[in-house]
Amino acid sequence: MYAEMGILYIIPTPVGNMEDMTLRAIRLLREADLVLAEDTRTSGILLKHFDIRNHLMSHHKFNEHGTSAGIVERLKAGQTVALISDAGTPGISDPGFYLVREAVTAGIEVQTLPGATAFVPALVSSGLPCDRFCFEGFLPQKKGRQTRLEQLREEQRTMVFYESPYRVLKTLQQFAEFFGEDRPVSCCREISKVHEESVRGTLAQVISHFREHEPKGEFVIVVGGAQKEAKEKRQTKPDKNLIQN
């Protein structure tokens, strides 16, 4: 008889406050045959906090193509595997997609727990429309960055970006260049931590704020979409055939 295949659990971990960890996540991390971690040192602190004594295996963007095949074989053999990243939900601007795809292709059950992720609280607390939005994550650093910004110039949905504190001001200035200085924006930093803060206003106002106050902590930048009226105005061009001398 063949062993019943195991389950791959994708488990979110707190982005700040340890109390954001769910009871189900703690239980599954204790019960799993193997816990995959983006950084075993960071995850070791988390597991110790919740008195979880389980085997950690390194699984990150630099080795996932090499380790995923072996993990899939473990799952096929009936083992339960839990995947966590340093913070938030694996697969959202973190390692996870490749392993999930390989597991799904192999017919293995994948269950993703609901839980902590940085962009949802930043989006909801921004005051900008969140009924329809697009998640952009980190923009390309060099190649393709300008092209992507140009593509987003007329995006009418609220846009969500991740950014490091070292590039926040430069990114906001680029947004102002492509989207206009009057576009509304909310910059949320240190989500679920002691110094959580949201700076809201137009791009011009928020740029001015961060010129005077050095950005610190990891950022989620939420930018209002293009207004339909403004888009139509930009697209309207005079018909040369109707211009009278």
C-alpha angles and dihedrals in degrees: 000000000000118000116249110256119253130236128252110219119199105205125192117218128201118285089204123335114060089215088072089075111108125231091236092053091052092049094049093048088054094047100043119108089220135014117207114207133189089217116011091202093056093041091046089063090051094049092046090052090058094038092245111159106191138132114271123206124190114246118166142140093278097055106022094100090055099042102039096078092056092046091052089053090053089051091049088053090057103263122143113230127192121200121202133169129208091272137348128009119336112242094033101102085322135088115284111087096087095050092045091051092050092048093049090048089053091052094250120149114249121196122186117199119220112242149101122008127152103225100057098061090041091052096045094046094045094084089229123120110283100174088093123019143148124228112217100169113189115359117227108276097221123342112058097008097112091043091053093048090050090052090052095048093096097033107133097193122086109268126219124202136177119220140171119239090247093063103033097100094045091048093049090050090052090049089053090051094051102029102030130258093263095060111119117245140175121202112198120188137182093014114205091004132111094264098043110156140169122205111197134183139083119325089255092053095046092046088053090050094053092046086063098035119047111234112245131182132017114314138214111196117201115193126191117241125249113279114245093229092052091048092052091048092053092048094049111097127176116259106238090209090062097048110108122211 
